[in-house]
């Protein structure tokens, strides 16, 4: 392993290309994000990575803990391939082994993955693995790695469309420039502007000599971000102050805010705080909202029930009646009833005092809280267009 700390591997002049050995699923990407923020908050997590199932189930779309064994087995089979133009190539894994206990898992990482986060310069620490994981598409990282980093000292660079497509791994995709721009180029620019220290704008150059005015090249304008994120940021403190009483470790949450602000901006953090602020388990839901950007779902409160019930069974039937009416206009709920944690909704019938149920994704958010001696709560959040559709027909 020491060879990766030598000058042969730390003074490379060639670009290092990365790609996963197999396509990464949405659950796997969210899991990697969780790992990154845990590691960024506490580097000792690399040596003793323990995660409770409750936390994993809040971000992964699994019906039960029985899905964790195949999930981690699949992750162990996935590797990150690295290569330079001419010098060498290879691969490394991320997880070397795992152990599942009754309510948490213990994960062991490969030495190569741990070295990605080493403060001592080495080959793996140069890979910028967090950008590779966070960017929504591998082509975005390829473009950043091959173009933006290599021309970071220039304010402007003009490239033929064919070369841009090559760096975005899109040679055989979208013959029309309009489609290429919409589905690949704009997404790559958004990724780079969001997850790196660069701000990129571009201008399309047309071939004026021909009647078709075909776009033949693109000029990119590259600016280093002027925003610096300080260890003590007054804006972040102001966001933290109103929620201090709701969280167990303000210092940890502050550091988490700093990380998200540096990657996504103040508005991203502010919007997701607002999204989670009325949640029963605020701290858990705040972390989930920040990771999955639940504020972007634009779900609105539609059903808001607060009443005393004789038993949890009555509360459950009140909820199911509401859901059955909504299903007439929103069939997606039927699918969710057979998938993910929503199929466990009947557990509400067996609640004890102060028990709660919560489910949230981009399609619907449900929160139920049972109290034996005071008013219980049912909240259902839906997309705005579904709410308008239901209101028009005056069904609920």
C-alpha positions as CSV (number, residue, x, y, z in Angstrom):
1,X,0.0,0.0,0.0
2,X,3.0,2.4,0.6
3,X,3.6,2.6,-3.1
4,X,0.5,4.8,-3.5
5,X,2.1,7.4,-1.3
6,X,5.2,7.6,-3.5
7,X,5.9,10.4,-6.0
8,X,5.2,8.0,-8.9
9,X,1.5,8.0,-7.8
10,X,1.2,11.5,-6.2
11,X,2.8,13.6,-9.0
12,X,0.7,12.4,-11.9
13,X,0.4,14.7,-14.9
14,X,-2.3,12.7,-16.5
15,X,-6.0,12.9,-15.7
16,X,-7.3,10.0,-13.5
17,X,-10.6,8.6,-14.9
18,X,-13.1,6.9,-12.6
19,X,-16.1,4.7,-13.1
20,X,-18.1,2.1,-11.2
21,X,-17.8,-1.5,-12.3
22,X,-21.6,-1.8,-12.3
23,X,-24.4,0.7,-12.4
24,X,-25.1,2.3,-9.0
25,X,-28.7,2.2,-7.8
26,X,-30.6,5.1,-6.1
27,X,-30.4,3.3,-2.7
28,X,-26.6,2.7,-3.1
29,X,-26.0,6.4,-4.0
30,X,-28.0,7.5,-1.0
31,X,-26.0,5.1,1.2
32,X,-22.7,6.5,-0.1
33,X,-23.9,10.0,0.7
34,X,-24.7,8.9,4.2
35,X,-21.2,7.4,4.5
36,X,-19.5,10.6,3.2
37,X,-21.3,12.9,5.7
38,X,-20.5,10.5,8.6
39,X,-16.8,10.4,7.6
40,X,-16.7,14.2,7.1
41,X,-18.2,14.7,10.6
42,X,-16.0,12.2,12.3
43,X,-13.0,10.6,10.6
44,X,-12.9,7.7,13.2
45,X,-16.1,6.4,11.5
46,X,-13.7,4.9,8.9
47,X,-12.4,2.5,11.5
48,X,-15.6,1.8,13.4
49,X,-18.6,2.3,11.1
50,X,-21.7,1.4,13.0
51,X,-25.1,2.5,11.6
52,X,-28.5,1.7,13.2
53,X,-31.1,0.1,11.0
54,X,-33.6,2.8,11.9
55,X,-31.4,5.4,10.3
56,X,-30.8,3.2,7.2
57,X,-34.5,2.5,6.7
58,X,-35.2,6.3,6.9
59,X,-33.2,6.9,3.7
60,X,-33.3,3.5,1.9
61,X,-36.4,2.3,0.3
62,X,-36.5,-1.2,1.9
63,X,-39.5,-2.9,3.4
64,X,-37.5,-4.5,6.2
65,X,-34.1,-5.3,7.6
66,X,-34.1,-8.6,5.6
67,X,-33.1,-6.6,2.6
68,X,-29.8,-5.5,4.1
69,X,-27.9,-8.8,3.5
70,X,-28.4,-8.8,-0.3
71,X,-27.9,-5.0,-0.4
72,X,-24.4,-5.2,1.3
73,X,-23.5,-8.3,-0.7
74,X,-24.1,-6.4,-3.9
75,X,-22.1,-3.4,-2.7
76,X,-19.1,-5.6,-1.9
77,X,-19.1,-6.8,-5.5
78,X,-18.9,-3.3,-6.9
79,X,-15.6,-1.7,-7.5
80,X,-14.3,1.7,-8.7
81,X,-12.2,1.4,-11.8
82,X,-9.4,4.0,-12.2
83,X,-7.2,4.7,-15.2
84,X,-4.9,7.3,-16.8
85,X,-4.5,7.9,-20.5
86,X,-1.3,5.8,-20.9
87,X,0.3,4.9,-17.5
88,X,-1.8,2.4,-15.6
89,X,-5.2,1.2,-14.6
90,X,-6.8,-0.7,-11.8
91,X,-9.7,-1.0,-9.4
92,X,-10.5,-1.0,-5.7
93,X,-13.5,-2.0,-3.6
94,X,-15.3,0.1,-1.0
95,X,-16.6,-2.4,1.6
96,X,-14.5,-5.4,2.6
97,X,-17.0,-7.0,5.0
98,X,-20.0,-6.3,7.1
99,X,-21.8,-7.7,10.2
100,X,-25.5,-7.4,10.9
101,X,-26.7,-7.3,14.5
102,X,-30.3,-7.1,15.9
103,X,-30.7,-3.4,15.4
104,X,-27.5,-2.1,13.7
105,X,-24.8,-3.0,11.2
106,X,-21.0,-2.8,11.4
107,X,-19.2,-2.0,8.2
108,X,-15.5,-2.5,7.4
109,X,-14.0,-0.5,4.6
110,X,-11.1,-1.4,2.3
111,X,-7.7,0.3,2.9
112,X,-7.9,2.0,-0.5
113,X,-11.3,3.6,0.3
114,X,-10.0,4.8,3.7
115,X,-7.0,6.4,2.0
116,X,-9.4,8.5,-0.1
117,X,-9.9,10.5,3.1
118,X,-6.3,10.5,4.4
119,X,-4.8,13.9,5.3
120,X,-1.5,12.5,4.0
121,X,-1.2,12.9,0.2
122,X,-1.6,9.7,-1.7
123,X,-3.0,8.4,-5.0
124,X,-6.4,7.8,-3.6
125,X,-6.7,11.1,-1.8
126,X,-6.3,12.8,-5.2
127,X,-9.4,11.1,-6.7
128,X,-11.9,13.5,-5.2
129,X,-14.1,10.6,-4.4
130,X,-16.8,12.7,-2.8
131,X,-17.4,14.5,-6.1
132,X,-17.5,11.2,-8.0
133,X,-20.2,9.9,-5.5
134,X,-22.3,13.0,-5.3
135,X,-22.6,14.0,-8.9
136,X,-25.8,12.7,-10.4
137,X,-24.1,11.1,-13.4
138,X,-20.6,9.7,-14.0
139,X,-20.4,11.8,-17.2
140,X,-20.5,15.0,-15.1
141,X,-17.4,13.8,-13.1
142,X,-15.7,12.9,-16.3
143,X,-16.3,16.3,-17.8
144,X,-15.1,18.0,-14.6
145,X,-12.1,15.8,-14.4
146,X,-11.0,16.1,-18.0
147,X,-11.9,19.7,-18.8
148,X,-12.6,21.9,-15.9
149,X,-9.7,20.8,-13.7
150,X,-7.2,20.8,-16.6
151,X,-8.2,24.3,-17.8
152,X,-8.9,25.9,-14.4
153,X,-6.2,28.5,-15.0
154,X,-8.1,29.8,-18.0
155,X,-11.3,31.8,-17.9
156,X,-12.5,30.6,-21.2
157,X,-12.1,27.6,-23.4
158,X,-13.8,26.7,-26.7
159,X,-14.3,23.1,-27.8
160,X,-15.9,21.4,-30.7
161,X,-19.2,19.7,-29.9
162,X,-17.7,16.3,-30.9
163,X,-15.0,16.6,-28.2
164,X,-17.5,17.8,-25.6
165,X,-19.6,14.7,-26.3
166,X,-16.5,12.5,-25.9
167,X,-15.7,13.9,-22.5
168,X,-19.4,13.5,-21.5
169,X,-19.4,9.9,-22.7
170,X,-22.2,10.8,-25.1
171,X,-20.7,10.0,-28.6
172,X,-23.5,7.7,-29.5
173,X,-26.3,9.6,-27.7
174,X,-28.7,12.2,-28.9
175,X,-27.9,13.2,-32.5
176,X,-29.8,16.4,-32.1
177,X,-27.9,19.1,-30.2
178,X,-31.2,20.2,-28.5
179,X,-31.6,16.7,-26.9
180,X,-27.9,16.5,-26.0
181,X,-28.0,19.9,-24.3
182,X,-31.2,19.1,-22.4
183,X,-30.4,15.6,-21.1
184,X,-26.7,15.7,-20.7
185,X,-24.8,19.0,-21.0
186,X,-27.1,21.1,-18.7
187,X,-27.1,18.3,-16.1
188,X,-23.3,18.1,-16.1
189,X,-23.0,21.9,-15.8
190,X,-25.5,21.9,-12.9
191,X,-23.5,19.1,-11.1
192,X,-20.3,21.0,-11.5
193,X,-21.7,24.2,-10.3
194,X,-23.3,22.5,-7.3
195,X,-20.6,20.1,-6.1
196,X,-17.3,21.8,-7.0
197,X,-15.6,25.1,-6.4
198,X,-16.2,26.2,-10.0
199,X,-19.0,28.1,-11.6
200,X,-19.5,27.3,-15.3
201,X,-21.4,29.1,-18.0
202,X,-21.4,28.3,-21.7
203,X,-22.2,29.8,-25.1
204,X,-23.2,27.9,-28.2
205,X,-21.2,28.7,-31.4
206,X,-23.0,28.3,-34.7
207,X,-21.5,27.7,-38.2
208,X,-22.7,30.8,-39.8
209,X,-21.4,30.0,-43.3
210,X,-24.0,27.3,-43.8
211,X,-27.8,27.8,-44.1
212,X,-28.4,25.3,-41.3
213,X,-26.6,27.4,-38.7
214,X,-25.5,24.1,-37.0
215,X,-23.9,24.4,-33.6
216,X,-20.3,23.2,-34.0
217,X,-18.6,24.3,-30.8
218,X,-19.2,25.5,-27.3
219,X,-17.4,28.2,-25.3
220,X,-17.1,27.5,-21.6
221,X,-16.5,30.4,-19.1
222,X,-14.9,29.1,-16.0
223,X,-14.8,30.9,-12.7
224,X,-13.5,29.8,-9.4
225,X,-16.1,30.2,-6.7
226,X,-15.7,33.4,-4.7
227,X,-17.8,32.0,-1.8
228,X,-15.7,30.8,1.1
229,X,-17.2,28.9,3.9
230,X,-15.7,29.7,7.3
231,X,-15.6,27.4,10.3
232,X,-17.7,30.0,12.2
233,X,-20.4,31.2,9.8
234,X,-22.9,33.7,11.2
235,X,-25.6,32.8,8.6
236,X,-25.4,29.2,9.7
237,X,-25.5,30.1,13.3
238,X,-28.7,32.1,12.7
239,X,-30.3,29.0,11.0
240,X,-29.2,26.8,13.9
241,X,-30.4,29.1,16.8
242,X,-34.2,28.5,16.4
243,X,-33.8,24.7,16.4
244,X,-31.2,24.2,19.1
245,X,-33.8,23.0,21.6
246,X,-34.9,20.3,19.2
247,X,-31.5,18.6,18.6
248,X,-29.3,16.5,20.9
249,X,-25.9,17.7,19.5
250,X,-25.9,21.3,18.1
251,X,-22.2,21.1,17.3
252,X,-22.7,18.0,15.1
253,X,-25.7,19.7,13.3
254,X,-23.7,22.9,12.8
255,X,-20.9,21.0,11.2
256,X,-23.4,19.1,9.0
257,X,-24.9,22.5,7.9
258,X,-21.4,23.7,7.0
259,X,-20.8,20.7,4.8
260,X,-24.2,21.1,3.0
261,X,-23.8,24.8,2.6
262,X,-20.4,24.3,1.0
263,X,-21.9,21.8,-1.5
264,X,-25.5,23.0,-2.0
265,X,-25.7,26.6,-0.6
266,X,-27.5,28.4,2.2
267,X,-30.9,28.2,0.6
268,X,-30.7,24.4,0.3
269,X,-30.1,24.1,4.0
270,X,-32.7,26.7,5.0
271,X,-35.4,25.1,2.8
272,X,-34.8,21.6,4.3
273,X,-34.8,23.0,7.8
274,X,-38.3,24.4,7.1
275,X,-39.4,21.2,5.6
276,X,-38.5,19.2,8.7
277,X,-39.3,21.8,11.4
278,X,-42.8,20.4,12.3
279,X,-41.7,16.8,12.3
280,X,-42.1,14.8,15.5
281,X,-38.6,13.4,15.4
282,X,-37.0,16.6,14.2
283,X,-33.4,15.7,14.3
284,X,-33.8,12.4,12.4
285,X,-36.0,14.0,9.8
286,X,-33.7,17.0,9.4
287,X,-30.8,14.7,8.5
288,X,-33.0,12.8,6.1
289,X,-34.3,16.0,4.5
290,X,-30.8,17.3,4.0
291,X,-29.5,14.1,2.4
292,X,-32.4,13.5,0.1
293,X,-33.4,17.2,-0.5
294,X,-37.0,16.5,0.6
295,X,-37.8,20.2,0.4
296,X,-37.6,19.9,-3.4
297,X,-40.5,17.5,-3.4
298,X,-42.9,20.4,-3.0
299,X,-45.4,18.3,-1.2
300,X,-48.2,20.3,0.6
301,X,-50.2,19.5,3.7
302,X,-53.6,18.2,2.5
303,X,-55.1,16.1,5.3
304,X,-54.6,17.5,8.9
305,X,-56.6,15.5,11.5
306,X,-56.3,16.2,15.2
307,X,-58.8,14.3,17.4
308,X,-59.2,12.0,20.4
309,X,-59.7,8.4,19.4
310,X,-60.8,5.4,21.6
311,X,-58.1,3.1,20.3
312,X,-55.2,2.9,17.7
313,X,-57.5,0.8,15.5
314,X,-59.9,3.8,15.1
315,X,-56.9,6.0,14.2
316,X,-55.8,3.4,11.6
317,X,-59.3,3.2,10.0
318,X,-59.5,7.0,9.9
319,X,-56.2,7.1,8.0
320,X,-57.2,4.3,5.6
321,X,-60.5,6.0,4.8
322,X,-58.6,9.2,3.8
323,X,-56.1,7.2,1.7
324,X,-58.8,5.2,-0.1
325,X,-60.4,8.5,-1.2
326,X,-57.1,9.9,-2.3
327,X,-56.3,6.7,-4.3
328,X,-59.2,7.4,-6.7
329,X,-57.3,10.4,-8.0
330,X,-53.7,9.2,-7.2
331,X,-53.2,5.5,-8.1
332,X,-49.5,5.8,-7.2
333,X,-50.5,5.2,-3.6
334,X,-51.8,1.7,-4.5
335,X,-48.3,0.9,-5.7
336,X,-46.7,2.2,-2.6
337,X,-48.9,0.1,-0.4
338,X,-47.2,-3.0,-1.8
339,X,-43.7,-1.6,-1.6
340,X,-41.3,0.0,0.8
341,X,-42.2,0.7,4.4
342,X,-45.7,1.9,3.5
343,X,-46.9,-1.7,3.4
344,X,-46.2,-1.8,7.1
345,X,-48.9,0.9,7.7
346,X,-51.2,-1.6,9.5
347,X,-48.8,-1.5,12.4
348,X,-50.7,1.6,13.5
349,X,-53.5,-0.7,14.7
350,X,-51.2,-2.0,17.4
351,X,-49.7,1.3,18.6
352,X,-49.1,2.0,22.3
353,X,-49.3,5.5,23.7
354,X,-46.9,8.0,22.0
355,X,-46.1,5.6,19.1
356,X,-45.7,7.2,15.7
357,X,-45.5,6.2,12.0
358,X,-43.9,8.3,9.3
359,X,-43.3,7.6,5.6
360,X,-41.9,10.1,3.1
361,X,-40.8,10.1,-0.5
362,X,-41.3,12.4,-3.5
363,X,-44.9,11.1,-4.0
364,X,-46.4,11.3,-0.5
365,X,-45.6,12.1,3.1
366,X,-47.7,10.5,5.9
367,X,-47.3,11.2,9.6
368,X,-49.4,9.6,12.3
369,X,-49.0,10.0,16.1
370,X,-51.2,8.1,18.6
371,X,-52.0,9.5,22.1
372,X,-54.3,7.5,24.4
373,X,-55.3,10.5,26.6
374,X,-55.1,13.5,24.2
375,X,-55.7,14.3,20.5
376,X,-53.9,12.0,18.0
377,X,-52.5,13.3,14.7
378,X,-52.8,12.4,11.1
379,X,-51.0,14.4,8.4
380,X,-50.9,13.6,4.7
381,X,-48.8,15.7,2.3
382,X,-49.4,15.5,-1.5
383,X,-48.1,17.1,-4.7
384,X,-49.8,20.4,-5.5
385,X,-51.3,19.1,-8.8
386,X,-52.9,16.1,-7.1
387,X,-54.4,18.4,-4.4
388,X,-55.9,20.6,-7.1
389,X,-57.3,17.6,-8.9
390,X,-59.0,16.3,-5.8
391,X,-60.4,19.7,-4.8
392,X,-61.9,20.2,-8.3
393,X,-63.9,17.0,-7.8
394,X,-64.7,17.8,-4.1
395,X,-64.1,14.3,-3.0
396,X,-62.5,15.0,0.4
